[in-house]
C-alpha cells in the first residue's frame, strides 16, 4: 500500500498540489535579472522542460521583443528551468503558460473582460491579480482585484 501511495504522489507535480511556488534557492541571478526585468520571473514548474527549451531557443523574438542573453546566461537559465520544470500540460507553440491545462483549469471562471481590464492587460500578467506572485504565491485567497474575489 505504501508503494502505491508513493507512486501516486510521485506522479503529481508540485503545481498540481499547491498554489505556492516560491523562488528556489538555486535560482540564478541571470534568471531573476534578465527575465524578471520585463515580467515576473515565472516559477519553472509552470512549464514543461521542452517548452522552456523552445522558449529559450527563440529569445531573439520573444513575443515581439528581443530578449536574447549571452550564451553563458542562456545555458545557466536553461539548466535551471529544465531542472525544475513541471508537467502542467501542453503550452502551445510558441509555449505560453496561459495555454497550459493547469492555467486554464485555475482560471476558467474568470470572465474575459478581466483580461482586457487596464489593471490586468493580459493573462500573463500574474502580478496584476496575484499580489504575492513575486513570492511564488498564487492563491485565489490573495487576489488583489476585489471584483475577482467575490
N, C-alpha and C positions, 0 to 999 in steps of 0.2 A: 504494500500500500504506500509506504514512504517513497519508493521509487516512482510510482505513478504520480504522486503529488509533486515531487521534484521535477519530473519530466514536464508536467503541465505548467509549473511555474517557469521553467526554463524557456518554454515556448512563448510566453507572454513577454512582450517588450516593456521596458520601463514606461514609455509614453502611454501604454495601454493601462498601466496600473495607477498612474498618478498624473496630476497636473503640476507637479513640481519637478523642474528640470534645471537645477542650479548649475551655475557655471562650474565646470570641472576644474580640479586643482591643476591639471596639466594643460589647461587652455593656453596656447601660445600667445604671447603678446602680439605677434603678427596678425593673428585672427581677430583679437579684440580691437586692435588699432586699425587694420586695413578694412575689414568687413564691417566692424562696428562704427566706422566713421560715416557711413552713409545710411545704415539701417541697424536694427537690432542684430547683434552677433547671435544668430539663432542657435539654440541648443542642437548639437549634432544629431540627436536622436529623432529630430523632426523629419529627416530624410534618410533613405537607404544609402548604403555606400556607393552603389553605382550611380545614383542620382547626384550625389556630391561630386563624384568624379566627372560626370558630364557637365555639371555646372561650372566646375573649376576649369575645364578644358575650353570654355567659351568666355573667359573673363574679359577678353578684349571687346566683346559686345554683350555685356551683362545687363540684359533688359534695357537696352538702349544707351548704356554708359560704358565707358572704358574703365574697367576695374582691374586691369592687369597689374600683377605684382611681379617682383623679380623671381627667378627660378628657385632660389633658396626658400623664399617665403612660400611660394606655391607648394613646394614639396612638404614643408613643415605643416602648412594648413591642411593639405590633402591627407597627410598621415593622421593628423588629429581627427579630422572629420570622419574619415573612413573607419578609424579605430573605434569611434564612439557612435557610429551611425545606428539608426534604429530600423524598424520594419513597419513604417506607418502606412504602407500601401503605395501603389503606383503614383508617380508625381507628374506624369505627362512629359512632353518634350516641347520646349525646354522644361526641366524639372521645376516645379513650384510646390512649395509646402502647402499652399492653399488648394491644391488639387488632390492631395492625399486623402485616402479614405478616413484617416483619423481626423484631419482638419474638417472635412465635410460633415462627418458624424457629430463632431463637437459644436459645429456652427450651423447646423441645418435649420434651426429655429430662428435665426437672425434674418429679419426682413431685408430685402435687397436695398431698401432706401438707406439703411445704416452704412452700407459700404460706400455710398455716394455722399454721405454726410461730410461736410468740410472738416469736422473733427477727426474723421477716420480716413477718408480718401481712398482706401484700398484694404482688402482683406489681409494683405501682407504687413500692414502697419499694426502689429500686435500691441505695441505700447499705447496706442490710442484708446483702447478699451481696457487692456490688462495693465493696470497701473504698476504692477510689480514684475512685468515681463523681463525687465533688465536683470532681475534676480532669478529668473527662471521659474517664476510663479505665474501660472495661467488659470487660476481658479475662477470659476464663474461667480464666486462669492466676493471677488475683489475687482469687479468691473467698475470702471470709473465713470461711465456714462449712465446716468440714472435711469433713462428710458430702457436700457437693456437689462437692468437689474429687476425690473418688475415682472 
